[in-house]
């Protein structure tokens, strides 16, 4: 998506916790620091789902952040499954989150399976990079 289409705060959060956006990823999308690497991962999935490229760039570590980020309007991010986490808690400076993000593109379903690395600097988590799995 090229433009943000954020749902209302009382809508179900796209990240799949079962909470409404205002109680889940909404505050993080609005600038509140994510408390954990998993929380940042969930908010980044939500940003993909609602087309918030500015948030994605802002939460990407400066060492690996792309110069430009254009989201594909044809991709509809449908669900997120967190498979595993390692460290990434409120007292850690690094963490790893393994996830599967399901999407639909042009009527075809797909899945992105990634193990992502995160770091926390100055009290804020950032996405560093990820390794894709088949």
N, CA, C and O of each residue as an XYZ file, in Angstrom:
536
protein
N       0.830     -1.186      0.000
C       0.000      0.000      0.000
C       0.868      1.239      0.000
O       1.911      1.287      0.652
N       0.442      2.201     -0.710
C       1.209      3.427     -0.744
C       0.714      4.436      0.278
O       1.457      5.345      0.649
N      -0.497      4.302      0.732
C      -1.018      5.224      1.722
C      -1.549      4.479      2.927
O      -2.059      3.365      2.805
N      -1.429      5.092      4.085
C      -1.873      4.461      5.317
C      -3.397      4.433      5.372
O      -4.056      5.435      5.096
N      -3.947      3.278      5.728
C      -5.391      3.117      5.877
C      -5.665      2.524      7.259
O      -6.246      1.446      7.383
N      -5.250      3.228      8.262
C      -5.346      2.723      9.632
C      -6.798      2.616     10.077
O      -7.570      3.567      9.950
N      -7.163      1.437     10.606
C      -8.513      1.287     11.139
C      -8.674      2.054     12.450
O      -7.698      2.558     13.005
N      -9.903      2.137     12.935
C     -10.156      2.844     14.189
C      -9.577      2.054     15.363
O      -9.351      0.848     15.268
N      -9.343      2.756     16.462
C      -8.743      2.132     17.641
C      -9.622      1.047     18.262
O      -9.123      0.222     19.028
N     -10.924      1.030     17.947
C     -11.781     -0.019     18.503
C     -11.954     -1.193     17.535
O     -12.764     -2.085     17.784
N     -11.193     -1.196     16.428
C     -11.174     -2.331     15.501
C     -10.189     -3.374     16.003
O      -9.235     -3.052     16.709
N     -10.425     -4.610     15.637
C      -9.519     -5.704     16.000
C      -8.144     -5.426     15.417
O      -8.033     -5.062     14.247
N      -7.085     -5.594     16.221
C      -5.724     -5.321     15.767
C      -5.309     -6.366     14.723
O      -5.515     -7.561     14.936
N      -4.732     -5.933     13.606
C      -4.309     -6.866     12.571
C      -3.271     -7.892     13.016
O      -3.134     -8.933     12.373
N      -2.533     -7.628     14.104
C      -1.429     -8.518     14.489
C      -1.879     -9.839     15.099
O      -1.059    -10.732     15.312
N      -3.173     -9.973     15.384
C      -3.694    -11.261     15.805
C      -3.735    -11.559     17.288
O      -3.975    -12.707     17.664
N      -3.513    -10.581     18.146
C      -3.576    -10.854     19.586
C      -5.002    -11.036     20.084
O      -5.223    -11.616     21.147
N      -5.967    -10.542     19.319
C      -7.354    -10.566     19.759
C      -7.775     -9.274     20.423
O      -8.958     -9.071     20.695
N      -6.819     -8.398     20.689
C      -7.119     -7.096     21.295
C      -7.526     -6.104     20.213
O      -7.308     -6.336     19.024
N      -8.115     -5.005     20.642
C      -8.412     -3.934     19.694
C      -7.139     -3.117     19.469
O      -6.234     -3.111     20.303
N      -7.089     -2.441     18.345
C      -5.899     -1.687     17.949
C      -5.453     -0.700     19.022
O      -4.257     -0.566     19.278
N      -6.397     -0.011     19.648
C      -6.066      0.986     20.663
C      -5.430      0.410     21.912
O      -4.775      1.135     22.661
N      -5.611     -0.894     22.153
C      -5.012     -1.564     23.307
C      -3.811     -2.409     22.919
O      -3.160     -2.995     23.784
N      -3.514     -2.478     21.647
C      -2.453     -3.365     21.180
C      -1.374     -2.551     20.459
O      -0.529     -1.935     21.108
N      -1.399     -2.544     19.150
C      -0.337     -1.895     18.371
C      -0.538     -0.394     18.176
O       0.408      0.310     17.822
N      -1.743      0.102     18.398
C      -2.030      1.518     18.174
C      -1.080      2.470     18.885
O      -0.517      3.356     18.242
N      -0.882      2.317     20.202
C       0.033      3.231     20.894
C       1.466      3.178     20.341
O       2.149      4.201     20.290
N       1.913      2.000     19.931
C       3.260      1.881     19.366
C       3.323      2.567     18.011
O       4.301      3.253     17.711
N       2.296      2.393     17.189
C       2.248      3.081     15.900
C       2.226      4.596     16.087
O       2.691      5.342     15.225
N       1.682      5.043     17.224
C       1.615      6.475     17.525
C       2.901      7.020     18.150
O       2.979      8.210     18.456
N       3.914      6.161     18.343
C       5.194      6.645     18.828
C       5.640      6.145     20.184
O       6.777      6.398     20.582
N       4.784      5.445     20.908
C       5.199      4.888     22.199
C       6.183      3.740     21.938
O       5.916      2.893     21.086
N       7.305      3.695     22.647
C       8.272      2.607     22.415
C       7.661      1.235     22.704
O       6.945      1.058     23.690
N       7.950      0.278     21.840
C       7.514     -1.103     22.056
C       8.274     -1.661     23.251
O       9.482     -1.447     23.348
N       7.616     -2.365     24.158
C       8.303     -2.888     25.340
C       9.195     -4.097     25.055
O      10.131     -4.371     25.805
N       8.904     -4.819     23.971
C       9.662     -6.032     23.651
C       9.884     -6.109     22.140
O       9.243     -5.401     21.363
N      10.805     -6.985     21.747
C      11.040     -7.215     20.323
C       9.783     -7.790     19.670
O       9.442     -7.420     18.546
N       9.095     -8.691     20.369
C       7.857     -9.247     19.805
C       6.812     -8.167     19.595
O       6.131     -8.160     18.569
N       6.674     -7.260     20.539
C       5.706     -6.171     20.397
C       6.057     -5.306     19.188
O       5.167     -4.862     18.462
N       7.353     -5.065     18.970
C       7.745     -4.294     17.792
C       7.419     -5.089     16.517
O       6.929     -4.522     15.540
N       7.692     -6.398     16.531
C       7.370     -7.226     15.371
C       5.887     -7.149     15.064
O       5.500     -6.992     13.906
N       5.056     -7.257     16.085
C       3.605     -7.190     15.886
C       3.191     -5.836     15.316
O       2.357     -5.766     14.414
N       3.774     -4.762     15.843
C       3.408     -3.434     15.348
C       3.891     -3.229     13.914
O       3.238     -2.534     13.136
N       5.013     -3.820     13.563
C       5.497     -3.718     12.180
C       4.587     -4.503     11.229
O       4.329     -4.051     10.114
N       4.100     -5.672     11.658
C       3.138     -6.396     10.833
C       1.898     -5.520     10.625
O       1.402     -5.384      9.507
N       1.410     -4.933     11.710
C       0.241     -4.069     11.616
C       0.512     -2.908     10.666
O      -0.360     -2.536      9.880
N       1.709     -2.334     10.729
C       2.060     -1.240      9.817
C       2.022     -1.717      8.367
O       1.535     -0.994      7.498
N       2.526     -2.918      8.089
C       2.412     -3.468      6.735
C       0.947     -3.621      6.360
O       0.554     -3.277      5.246
N       0.133     -4.137      7.282
C      -1.277     -4.392      7.003
C      -2.053     -3.115      6.697
O      -2.978     -3.129      5.886
N      -1.682     -2.014      7.341
C      -2.417     -0.755      7.141
C      -1.698      0.204      6.203
O      -2.194      1.299      5.939
N      -0.528     -0.196      5.694
C       0.187      0.630      4.723
C       0.952      1.795      5.309
O       1.062      2.836      4.662
N       1.482      1.658      6.507
C       2.204      2.742      7.170
C       3.716      2.615      6.938
O       4.454      2.172      7.817
N       4.154      3.008      5.754
C       5.573      2.903      5.387
C       6.454      3.790      6.258
O       7.593      3.427      6.549
N       5.947      4.945      6.678
C       6.746      5.844      7.523
C       7.101      5.169      8.841
O       8.235      5.291      9.306
N       6.149      4.453      9.458
C       6.425      3.741     10.699
C       7.451      2.639     10.468
O       8.365      2.455     11.272
N       7.300      1.919      9.384
C       8.247      0.835      9.082
C       9.663      1.374      8.954
O      10.594      0.789      9.506
N       9.841      2.470      8.241
C      11.173      3.074      8.101
C      11.690      3.556      9.456
O      12.868      3.382      9.770
N      10.816      4.158     10.254
C      11.231      4.706     11.551
C      11.671      3.617     12.519
O      12.480      3.881     13.409
N      11.156      2.396     12.366
C      11.494      1.310     13.286
C      12.523      0.353     12.695
O      12.788     -0.704     13.267
N      13.100      0.715     11.559
C      14.144     -0.070     10.911
C      15.480      0.485     11.383
O      15.683      1.699     11.354
N      16.385     -0.366     11.811
C      17.680      0.096     12.311
C      18.412      0.888     11.230
O      18.389      0.511     10.058
N      19.056      1.976     11.618
C      19.724      2.860     10.664
C      20.769      2.135      9.811
O      21.015      2.526      8.670
N      21.376      1.095     10.349
C      22.427      0.389      9.607
C      21.894     -0.455      8.450
O      22.655     -0.806      7.548
N      20.607     -0.785      8.459
C      20.041     -1.632      7.410
C      18.793     -1.030      6.769
O      18.194     -1.653      5.892
N      18.396      0.154      7.187
C      17.172      0.801      6.698
C      17.289      1.117      5.210
O      18.284      1.699      4.777
N      16.282      0.740      4.425
C      16.307      1.105      3.004
C      16.120      2.608      2.824
O      15.453      3.270      3.619
N      16.716      3.118      1.778
C      16.590      4.555      1.495
C      15.133      4.925      1.252
O      14.641      5.929      1.768
N      14.459      4.115      0.472
C      13.045      4.319      0.170
C      12.295      3.032      0.459
O      12.854      1.941      0.347
N      11.053      3.158      0.825
C      10.225      1.985      1.074
C       8.859      2.245      0.456
O       8.116      3.123      0.894
N       8.547      1.469     -0.562
C       7.254      1.571     -1.225
C       6.537      0.250     -1.008
O       7.038     -0.808     -1.388
N       5.372      0.316     -0.400
C       4.593     -0.893     -0.122
C       3.719     -1.218     -1.328
O       3.212     -0.319     -1.998
N       3.550     -2.490     -1.595
C       2.794     -2.976     -2.742
C       1.299     -2.954     -2.440
O       0.838     -3.639     -1.527
N       0.546     -2.173     -3.202
C      -0.904     -2.076     -3.010
C      -1.620     -3.400     -3.243
O      -2.734     -3.589     -2.754
N      -1.001     -4.323     -3.982
C      -1.643     -5.587     -4.318
C      -1.501     -6.644     -3.228
O      -2.139     -7.694     -3.303
N      -0.673     -6.381     -2.215
C      -0.464     -7.355     -1.144
C      -1.361     -7.003      0.044
O      -1.313     -5.891      0.568
N      -2.175     -7.968      0.455
C      -3.043     -7.807      1.622
C      -2.518     -8.722      2.721
O      -2.624     -9.945      2.628
N      -1.950     -8.118      3.761
C      -1.415     -8.897      4.884
C      -2.572     -9.358      5.738
O      -3.342     -8.534      6.230
N      -2.715    -10.684      5.930
C      -3.902    -11.278      6.532
C      -3.741    -11.717      7.978
O      -4.635    -11.487      8.793
N      -2.607    -12.351      8.315
C      -2.468    -12.845      9.689
C      -0.995    -13.012     10.046
O      -0.130    -13.144      9.180
N      -0.748    -13.000     11.341
C       0.604    -13.145     11.868
C       0.612    -14.256     12.902
O      -0.240    -14.306     13.789
N       1.585    -15.145     12.775
C       1.794    -16.214     13.752
C       3.218    -16.093     14.282
O       4.178    -16.228     13.523
N       3.355    -15.843     15.567
C       4.676    -15.817     16.186
C       5.034    -17.263     16.517
O       4.323    -17.928     17.271
N       6.134    -17.743     15.953
C       6.539    -19.140     16.167
C       7.477    -19.283     17.356
O       7.386    -20.264     18.095
N       8.373    -18.329     17.555
C       9.344    -18.423     18.649
C       9.958    -17.058     18.898
O      10.033    -16.217     18.002
N      10.394    -16.858     20.130
C      11.162    -15.662     20.483
C      12.373    -16.102     21.300
O      12.344    -17.116     21.998
N      13.431    -15.313     21.193
C      14.634    -15.544     21.987
C      15.100    -14.188     22.480
O      15.360    -13.282     21.688
N      15.204    -14.054     23.789
C      15.526    -12.770     24.418
C      14.497    -11.738     23.918
O      13.346    -12.092     23.662
N      14.902    -10.480     23.779
C      13.982     -9.463     23.290
C      13.006     -8.949     24.321
O      12.026     -8.288     23.977
N      13.267     -9.248     25.601
C      12.376     -8.795     26.663
C      12.662     -7.365     27.080
O      13.545     -6.717     26.517
N      11.923     -6.865     28.063
C      12.059     -5.470     28.471
C      13.420     -5.110     29.059
O      13.739     -3.926     29.167
N      14.235     -6.100     29.443
C      15.555     -5.807     30.014
C      16.687     -6.250     29.099
O      17.853     -6.195     29.490
N      16.358     -6.688     27.884
C      17.362     -7.136     26.911
C      17.714     -6.019     25.943
O      16.960     -5.061     25.777
N      18.869     -6.156     25.309
C      19.290     -5.208     24.274
C      19.238     -5.805     22.883
O      19.494     -5.108     21.901
N      18.908     -7.091     22.781
C      18.777     -7.759     21.492
C      17.746     -8.863     21.618
O      17.486     -9.365     22.711
N      17.168     -9.231     20.504
C      16.186    -10.300     20.514
C      15.952    -10.831     19.120
O      16.297    -10.201     18.121
N      15.355    -12.010     19.081
C      15.047    -12.682     17.823
C      13.583    -13.120     17.877
O      13.109    -13.637     18.889
N      12.882    -12.903     16.771
C      11.481    -13.318     16.666
C      11.319    -14.096     15.372
O      11.625    -13.594     14.291
N      10.834    -15.327     15.491
C      10.504    -16.125     14.310
C       8.999    -16.032     14.103
O       8.222    -16.214     15.040
N       8.596    -15.749     12.874
C       7.169    -15.565     12.598
C       6.811    -16.060     11.203
O       7.673    -16.255     10.347
N       5.524    -16.255     11.006
C       4.957    -16.502      9.681
C       3.878    -15.450      9.479
O       2.934    -15.351     10.263
N       4.030    -14.667      8.419
C       3.039    -13.658      8.051
C       2.329    -14.149      6.789
O       2.965    -14.417      5.769
N       1.027    -14.261      6.872
C       0.254    -14.736      5.729
C      -0.349    -13.554      4.986
O      -0.762    -12.561      5.585
N      -0.386    -13.687      3.668
C      -0.867    -12.600      2.827
C      -1.636    -13.162      1.641
O      -1.639    -14.367      1.385
N      -2.283    -12.258      0.931
C      -2.958    -12.583     -0.313
C      -2.513    -11.535     -1.332
O      -2.497    -10.335     -1.055
N      -2.155    -12.022     -2.507
C      -1.728    -11.122     -3.586
C      -2.354    -11.602     -4.886
O      -2.097    -12.713     -5.348
N      -3.183    -10.739     -5.464
C      -3.849    -11.111     -6.706
C      -4.686    -12.365     -6.581
O      -4.749    -13.156     -7.522
N      -5.328    -12.567     -5.448
C      -6.166    -13.727     -5.235
C      -5.414    -14.991     -4.852
O      -6.029    -16.035     -4.634
N      -4.088    -14.909     -4.768
C      -3.267    -16.071     -4.418
C      -2.750    -15.897     -2.996
O      -2.238    -14.839     -2.630
N      -2.893    -16.954     -2.203
C      -2.401    -16.911     -0.821
C      -0.916    -17.223     -0.778
O      -0.400    -18.005     -1.576
N      -0.239    -16.588      0.179
C       1.175    -16.847      0.372
C       1.543    -16.674      1.832
O       0.738    -16.219      2.645
N       2.775    -17.044      2.151
C       3.265    -16.904      3.520
C       4.726    -16.488      3.487
O       5.499    -16.939      2.642
N       5.084    -15.630      4.409
C       6.462    -15.189      4.595
C       6.913    -15.716      5.946
O       6.378    -15.325      6.984
N       7.901    -16.609      5.930
C       8.433    -17.193      7.167
C       9.816    -16.587      7.372
O      10.715    -16.785      6.554
N       9.981    -15.850      8.465
C      11.230    -15.128      8.689
C      11.642    -15.242     10.147
O      10.803    -15.309     11.046
N      12.947    -15.263     10.361
C      13.527    -15.122     11.692
C      14.207    -13.763     11.697
O      15.188    -13.546     10.985
N      13.679    -12.850     12.504
C      14.117    -11.450     12.501
C      14.973    -11.126     13.713
O      14.750    -11.642     14.809
N      15.956    -10.263     13.497
C      16.812     -9.777     14.588
C      16.423     -8.348     14.926
O      16.158     -7.527     14.048
N      16.396     -8.072     16.230
C      16.056     -6.756     16.742
C      17.105     -6.307     17.750
O      17.715     -7.135     18.427
N      17.313     -5.011     17.849
C      18.176     -4.449     18.887
C      17.424     -3.313     19.576
O      16.550     -2.671     18.994
N      17.796     -3.090     20.831
C      17.213     -1.975     21.578
C      18.332     -1.008     21.902
O      19.316     -1.368     22.547
N      18.170      0.214     21.451
C      19.141      1.290     21.707
C      18.372      2.511     22.170
O      17.360      2.880     21.575
N      18.853      3.137     23.231
C      18.180      4.328     23.743
C      16.735      4.060     24.133
O      15.887      4.946     24.031
N      16.448      2.828     24.583
C      15.104      2.491     25.027
C      14.133      2.152     23.910
O      12.950      1.940     24.175
N      14.605      2.093     22.652
C      13.719      1.805     21.527
C      14.213      0.590     20.757
O      15.396      0.480     20.434
N      13.283     -0.326     20.467
C      13.591     -1.495     19.654
C      13.599     -1.111     18.183
O      12.812     -0.273     17.744
N      14.496     -1.733     17.429
C      14.562     -1.558     15.978
C      14.710     -2.914     15.312
O      15.333     -3.829     15.852
N      14.131     -3.023     14.139
C      14.307     -4.202     13.303
C      15.649     -4.070     12.591
O      15.913     -3.050     11.955
N      16.498     -5.088     12.691
C      17.813     -5.066     12.026
C      17.729     -5.772     10.682
O      17.947     -5.159      9.637
N      17.415     -7.053     10.711
C      17.324     -7.831      9.469
C      16.655     -9.151      9.768
O      16.307     -9.444     10.912
N      16.478     -9.949      8.723
C      15.841    -11.238      8.909
C      16.329    -12.261      7.917
O      16.837    -11.928      6.846
N      16.166    -13.516      8.293
C      16.511    -14.643      7.434
C      15.218    -15.347      7.050
O      14.452    -15.766      7.918
N      14.975    -15.478      5.748
C      13.777    -16.140      5.267
C      13.946    -17.646      5.309
O      15.039    -18.171      5.095
N      12.848    -18.331      5.588
C      12.810    -19.788      5.570
C      11.787    -20.223      4.544
O      10.825    -19.504      4.273
N      11.992    -21.403      3.969
C      10.993    -21.891      2.986
C       9.677    -22.226      3.653
O       8.734    -22.647      2.982
